[in-house]
Amino acid sequence: MTPASSRHEEAPSARMAPSQRPHSLRILLLSPIDPEAIDALRKDHQISSAFHPDPESLGSLVHDKDVLVFRSGVALDGEVIRDGA
């Protein structure tokens, strides 16, 4: 018999697509980040990217996202934030 501490049981949600997981977030990457970080996020969340978008398209990009990830060079004004709310 295998001791419980050495068994690895996969959680049922691990077999689901990210969009079907109960705590999956819709994440928009607006700036490049480490590829390993993207891979780690993609395991549990829905990831989309639009690196350095023009200001006119930001509202349509953020409207259905839970999280925005960006570094310098991305300006989010009040209108964009309201569009995402």
C-alpha positions as CSV (number, residue, x, y, z in Angstrom):
1,M,0.0,0.0,0.0
2,T,1.3,3.5,-0.9
3,P,1.5,6.0,2.0
4,A,-0.8,8.9,1.6
5,S,2.1,11.4,1.8
6,S,3.8,9.9,-1.3
7,R,0.7,9.7,-3.5
8,H,-0.1,12.5,-5.9
9,E,-3.7,13.0,-6.6
10,E,-4.7,15.5,-9.2
11,A,-7.5,17.9,-8.3
12,P,-10.6,17.5,-10.5
13,S,-10.2,21.1,-11.6
14,A,-6.7,20.4,-13.0
15,R,-8.3,18.4,-15.8
16,M,-10.7,21.2,-16.8
17,A,-10.0,23.9,-19.4
18,P,-9.0,27.2,-17.7
19,S,-12.3,28.8,-18.8
20,Q,-14.3,26.1,-16.9
21,R,-12.4,26.2,-13.6
22,P,-14.3,27.8,-10.8
23,H,-11.6,30.3,-9.8
24,S,-10.2,31.1,-13.3
25,L,-9.5,34.7,-14.0
26,R,-9.5,36.5,-17.3
27,I,-6.1,38.1,-17.5
28,L,-5.0,40.6,-20.1
29,L,-1.2,41.1,-20.5
30,L,-0.6,44.6,-21.8
31,S,3.2,44.4,-21.5
32,P,5.6,41.5,-22.0
33,I,6.5,39.4,-18.9
34,D,8.6,36.4,-18.3
35,P,7.5,33.5,-20.5
36,E,7.6,31.1,-17.5
37,A,5.3,33.4,-15.6
38,I,2.9,33.3,-18.6
39,D,3.0,29.5,-18.6
40,A,2.3,29.4,-14.9
41,L,-0.7,31.7,-15.2
42,R,-2.0,29.8,-18.2
43,K,-2.3,26.6,-16.2
44,D,-5.2,28.1,-14.1
45,H,-6.4,31.2,-16.0
46,Q,-7.5,32.5,-19.3
47,I,-4.6,34.6,-20.7
48,S,-4.8,37.1,-23.6
49,S,-2.2,39.6,-24.6
50,A,-2.1,42.9,-26.5
51,F,1.4,44.3,-26.0
52,H,1.6,48.1,-26.1
53,P,-1.9,48.7,-27.5
54,D,-3.0,52.1,-28.8
55,P,-5.1,54.1,-26.4
56,E,-8.2,54.0,-28.6
57,S,-8.4,50.2,-28.4
58,L,-7.8,49.8,-24.6
59,G,-11.5,50.2,-23.7
60,S,-12.6,47.2,-25.9
61,L,-9.6,45.1,-24.6
62,V,-10.3,45.5,-20.9
63,H,-14.1,45.4,-20.7
64,D,-14.4,41.7,-19.8
65,K,-11.1,41.2,-18.0
66,D,-10.6,40.5,-14.3
67,V,-6.9,41.4,-14.2
68,L,-4.6,43.7,-16.2
69,V,-0.9,43.1,-16.1
70,F,1.3,45.9,-17.4
71,R,4.6,47.6,-16.8
72,S,5.7,51.0,-17.8
73,G,4.5,52.6,-21.0
74,V,0.8,51.8,-20.6
75,A,-1.5,54.7,-19.7
76,L,-4.9,53.8,-18.2
77,D,-7.1,56.8,-17.8
78,G,-10.4,57.0,-16.0
79,E,-12.5,56.2,-19.1
80,V,-10.5,52.9,-19.7
81,I,-10.9,52.0,-16.0
82,R,-14.7,52.6,-16.2
83,D,-14.9,50.6,-19.4
84,G,-13.4,47.7,-17.5
85,A,-15.6,48.0,-14.4
